[in-house]
Amino acid sequence: MDRDGSGAERDRDRDGNNAERDGDQDRDRYWDGSDGERDRDGSSLEGSRGSAAGDGCIAGLLLSWLLGNLELFSAFCLCLPGALLASLAGHYPQLSEAYLELLSGWGSHLHYDPLQGRWVKSCVDKAELSWEELRERFGCLCQGPAPLREHTHAALKLLKTRDGDFEVRGLSVWTDLLMEVEECLRDEAGADA
């Protein structure tokens, strides 16, 4: 009872706690992907299916957040190894598209230095990839699952065509990159045979 003896405060607390508990249950249903049905021990009746749906929901939210900020996404991609990003891109087509677009942007900032005989960064202090890093990342994408490999190969061909469709090294970063990636894939196919 409260000071005036009416018990109104206790009722408010009880109702507030019920509303709080209901909100917690709604939140839990949202995050675990279940419809709220629970077994006697409190576990979801849907088992791992509910958990997988929840994981997908969380991954979707995280991916939306990450792709919503180009600077953050760029930093994320610079920090992770190419093989891990290729694996993620193989699972999430949204990520694959954004990652290819980012790699394309980084590649367009490279220029050919005839004195060194290689592609170099146009601005050394910018957070972009070197030629070797770009080649390695496209190579990882081309070693991924067939749909990712085909999509990456098609993107490189399109970039090469847009850049003049040259067949000679040193004129287009995309020609050179496509030649390198195709050469690596041929070497791997020959080694597997």
Buried (B, 14 or more C-beta within 10 A) or exposed (E): EEEEEEEEEEEEEEEEEEEEEEEEEEEBBEBBBBEEEBEEEEEBEBEEEBBEBBBEBEBEEEBEEBBEEEEEBBEBBEEEEBBEBBBBBBEBEEBBBBBBEBBBEBBBBBEBEEEEEBBEBEEEEEEBBBBEBBBBBBBBBBBBEEEBBEBBBEBBBEBBEEBEEBEEEBEBBBBBBBBBBBEBBEEEEEEEE
